[in-house]
Amino acid sequence: MTQLKKWGVYEAKIENLWFWWEWIAKIDDFVIFIKWWIPGQKVKFVLQKKKKSHWNWKLQEVLEKSNIEISAKCQHFWKCWWCKWQNLDYKKQLEYKENQVKESLKHIWKFDLETINFSPILGSPEIFWYRNKVEFSFWYQEMRVETDEDWNKKFFDTWETAWFHKPWKFQEIVDIANCDLITENANQVFQLIKTECLKFSKEVFNPYSHKWLWRHILIRENLKWELMINLIINLFQNKYKNQRFNTFLENLAIKLQNFWNWNWNSNWVHNWKLNYVKNFFYTNNPWLNDDWAKYEVHKIFWEDEFIEENILWLNFKISAKSFFQTNSGWAEVLYSQVKKFSDEIFANSEKTTDKIFIDLYCWTWTIGQILAKDSDAQVVWIEYIESAVEDAKENSKLNNLTNTEFICGKVEEKLPELLEEFQELDLIVIDPPRAWMHKKAIETIMNSEAKNLIYVSCNPSTFARDAQIFAEKYVLEKVQAVDMFPHTSHIELVAKFKLK
Ligand SMILES: C[S@@+](CC[C@H](N)C(=O)[O-])C[C@H]1O[C@@H](n2cnc3c(N)ncnc32)[C@H](O)[C@@H]1O
């Protein structure tokens, strides 16, 4: 039996997926969780620190390649690793994702898989260039913070080496020349803004000293290849509220307005598409936290405040702050699945006129509208972000829907009142945030007489936990996994429950 020791160097073969991006390797019977590497690889690593249930470790070398390993397309793969699965064949990615949904239900929450109807996972047709939103952050190559005996911090900002940190990662940097998850257009616009901003000033926001200008560049792009840009800055006690900065923004706006590309894409019927920047905003976030969505967006130029997406013959106006599925092209398939389950539920009922649907956690209200469109049923909607309520009302008007009702508030607080009002309830659609669904919301549903539930989830483990609670009163009939996020370990699924 091998004795595991701190700083010991070991070799092990990676066996299987544990959860998200963690894979299991074993030394004798001792399990270690290895992030990012792929099954079949034999790796050499050093153990750094013993935690309660596992060791922290650092990889030294890949000793043997795996036979399911492929070359990653992206030049930044080994540094950035946002697409941690890019060196795993796409068919294998789908296999592991599908298994993860089943494993969460079977091994963690003890469901009998034989009783559930699983359809094969639906893989995304585009495995690159599919993201419709990206946020890059300005950062430093080096940022030193020193604290003297009196606990005064001193900052050493190295302007001349301002870099961008890893997308979606704090404190680690990689100078992204090109991201393969966003389109060539989004990449070009990103490079243009980055270059112009740093030419104007190297003053990158320092989260420790709380000073300086540049924070983030947010880029959204719709399926019509129209771009929306939001530059997040810190006007820093009005230091940059001056004519020089205004002129810079105006000049950058002219450059962005002149940016357009004819692009060729083999998936489009009309293969050439004109791509252009439709709107450009800035947001001043003077605070330490990165929650810029709390603050006003300021117009630099725009045709209007939104870009539009058309999904299942409905138009959705998407504002700078809106939540929208990040893979617009495949969102249609995800939402069609919800529609399919709902159609199955109502296939045998005579009429839907007195039926009630409730759509919980809905943001721009995609799912609710898709269900309301071909139905006379009344659809009630609950979401707690006020600007989302405005988006939803706007979208409802845009699509001429009148059978809708909006409630702004927390699901756990509003749902009990709502269920008192509606005793007869045909369907509740739930699409909670990744982290959790409030216990009180689950209890309220369990105390209701809702006949059917459709649960959309981006987290198989919290889904399985909630499904186990619902299983006391509902039969979990069907589960459909959909891959919205190729090369990442994220999974989306739609499940259908029926009252016992
Ligand atoms: C996964 S998103 C839903 C996306 C939406 N169904 C769609 O397809 O576009 C989760 C939503 O839940 C909202 N949310 C989170 N916690 C909430 C709560 N306690 N009450 C109401 N809404 C909440 C978030 O603002 C977010 O819009």
The ligand as an SDF file (V2000), in Angstrom:
LIG
                    3D

 27 29  0  0  0  0  0  0  0  0999 V2000
  -31.3160   30.1170  -15.2810 C   0  0  0  0  0  0  0  0  0  0  0  0
  -31.9530   31.7360  -15.3040 S   0  0  0  0  0  0  0  0  0  0  0  0
  -33.4750   31.5330  -16.1070 C   0  0  0  0  0  0  0  0  0  0  0  0
  -33.3990   31.7280  -17.5610 C   0  0  0  0  0  0  0  0  0  0  0  0
  -34.6950   31.8020  -18.3230 C   0  0  0  0  0  0  0  0  0  0  0  0
  -35.6520   30.7940  -17.9310 N   0  0  0  0  0  0  0  0  0  0  0  0
  -34.3650   31.6920  -19.8130 C   0  0  0  0  0  0  0  0  0  0  0  0
  -34.5080   30.5980  -20.3680 O   0  0  0  0  0  0  0  0  0  0  0  0
  -33.9280   32.6850  -20.3850 O   0  0  0  0  0  0  0  0  0  0  0  0
  -32.4360   31.9390  -13.6320 C   0  0  0  0  0  0  0  0  0  0  0  0
  -33.2270   33.2060  -13.3610 C   0  0  0  0  0  0  0  0  0  0  0  0
  -33.6960   33.1550  -12.0220 O   0  0  0  0  0  0  0  0  0  0  0  0
  -33.7000   34.4650  -11.4690 C   0  0  0  0  0  0  0  0  0  0  0  0
  -33.7080   34.2590  -10.0070 N   0  0  0  0  0  0  0  0  0  0  0  0
  -32.7220   33.7950   -9.2260 C   0  0  0  0  0  0  0  0  0  0  0  0
  -33.1440   33.6510   -7.9490 N   0  0  0  0  0  0  0  0  0  0  0  0
  -34.4490   34.0300   -7.9330 C   0  0  0  0  0  0  0  0  0  0  0  0
  -35.4550   34.0800   -6.9100 C   0  0  0  0  0  0  0  0  0  0  0  0
  -35.1790   33.7300   -5.6730 N   0  0  0  0  0  0  0  0  0  0  0  0
  -36.6880   34.4960   -7.2640 N   0  0  0  0  0  0  0  0  0  0  0  0
  -36.9740   34.8600   -8.5400 C   0  0  0  0  0  0  0  0  0  0  0  0
  -36.0780   34.8250   -9.5450 N   0  0  0  0  0  0  0  0  0  0  0  0
  -34.8260   34.4180   -9.2480 C   0  0  0  0  0  0  0  0  0  0  0  0
  -32.4570   35.0980  -12.0620 C   0  0  0  0  0  0  0  0  0  0  0  0
  -32.5730   36.4980  -12.0770 O   0  0  0  0  0  0  0  0  0  0  0  0
  -32.4490   34.5020  -13.4830 C   0  0  0  0  0  0  0  0  0  0  0  0
  -33.1560   35.3290  -14.3590 O   0  0  0  0  0  0  0  0  0  0  0  0
  1  2  1  0
  2  3  1  0
  2 10  1  0
  3  4  1  0
  4  5  1  0
  5  6  1  0
  5  7  1  0
  7  8  2  0
  7  9  1  0
 10 11  1  0
 11 12  1  0
 11 26  1  0
 12 13  1  0
 13 14  1  0
 13 24  1  0
 14 15  1  0
 14 23  1  0
 15 16  2  0
 16 17  1  0
 17 18  1  0
 17 23  2  0
 18 19  1  0
 18 20  2  0
 20 21  1  0
 21 22  2  0
 22 23  1  0
 24 25  1  0
 24 26  1  0
 26 27  1  0
M  CHG  2   2   1   9  -1
M  END
$$$$
